[in-house]
Amino acid sequence: MANVMACIDGSRSALAVCDYAAWASQRMDAPLAFLHVLGKSDYPVPADLSGNIGLGSREHLLQELAELDEKRSRLALEQGRLMLDAAKARAVAAGVEHPASRQRHGELVDTLQELESDLRLLVIGRQGEQGESLGEHIGSHLENVVRTLHRPILVVPTEYREPQRILIAFDGSATMRKGIEMVASSPLFRSLACHVVVVGADKAESHAQLDWARTTLEQAGFEVTASLRSGQVEEVLCGYREDHAIDLIVMGAYGHSRIREFLVGSTTTHLLRKSTVPLLLLR
């Protein structure tokens, strides 16, 4: 059975990742697994320093450096195990039965690609422990994960708040049509208030898209508030979120090439930077 998988590290968002993952696991009746990945900086590759000027003749110094690297690796491994144990205990206290844990060495993106077939939903913090000094900016690890994986990714802030109202940013694309159908069929959002917003011109095509989304969700039993708004996508969605106390936003991720996004900007990146609520990103 596919898992809800939560990426755990030493960042400030780790507790929120645990709580949102536990919430999703229980609503979806899916197993929960926590993942901690030790990057290359956490377990240094032994280096041959014998060629460095002056070091080749100082074997005791080389030995001390090797022992220091080994100790650092052991401590990083143990720290990861402790974080995984704490995450599992927190999930059990929230009502999750038998959460699992995995610890891997390597790059986060590569590890998640290997595990992708086991993924039903990935839960990850907006910034990892290496990116907390970036302010509003998102880390490269997160962007690479979102661009690489083809599973729903729930990107969470540093504080947990149980979702009561969701906003679906609908643009009529194939990705978001599948997204509407996924929301309609998934137990994750069952019984939550649902808002659908189309940002575009007041024309027949936009109204048709909005009507299709509303009808699909209402037929699945959702109470839907549908709205057509004009303006800049990011500003409209952020304003709507604030005006209607939205707890979670569902949207497509990175629908354009990196070159176009470099020139005109990315809605995904903007909302990842600015949003104070979780984003469920679909590709």
C-alpha positions, 0 to 999 in steps of 0.5 A: 500500500502506498504511503504518506511519507514525511521528510524529517530534518532539524528545521523549525518546520519538522513538528508541523511536517509530523502533524500534517503527515499524521492528519493526512495519514488518518484521513486517507487511511494510508500508512505513514512513513518518516524519512530522514536523508543524510546528505553528503555534508553529514557523512564526509567522504574520507579524503587522501590528504597525504599529498598535501604539503606537510601532512604526509609526514604527520601521520598522527594528524591524518589519523585524528582527521579521519577519526573526527570525520568518523565521529561526525558521521556517527553523530549525524546518524544518531541524531537522525535516528533520534529525530525519527523516533521522536516523529514516530512517537508524536504521530502515535500520540496523534492517533496513527497506528504503527508509523514506520521510519527510514534513514538513507544516505545520499541526495534527497531528490535521488532518494525520493525518486527511488521511493516514488512508487511507494508514495501516495503523498509527500509531506515536506517543509517549505525550508529545510534546516540548511535553508532557514537563513534564506528568509522568504526564499525557498531552498533548491532542494524543495524546488528540485523535489517538486520539479522531479516527482510526479506525486502530490506534494504537501509543502507545509509552513512552520505551524500546524493548523488543522485544515477546515477550508481549502482553496483550489486554484483552477486554471482549466489545465489537464493537471488541474482537471485531474486535481479536481477529480482527485479532490472529489474522489480522495478522503483527504478533503472529505467534509471540508469547505471547498473554494474554487477560484479561476483567475482570468477574464470574464468570458464564456470559457472561464465560466465554463471551466468554473462550472465544470469544477463546481459541478464535479465537486458538488456531485462528489458531495462537497459544498462549493464556493466558486469564484471568477476573479481578474488580476495577477494570479498570485495577488488574487489567490493570496487575497482570497486566502486572507479574505476567506480564512483558507487553511490549504491551497491546491494548485498545479506546480511549475507549468512552464519551462525554467527559461520562461519562469526566469523571464516572467517569474513563477506562480508556484515559487511566489506562493511558496515564498508568500503563503502562510498555509500549506500548498498541495502541489500537483504535476 
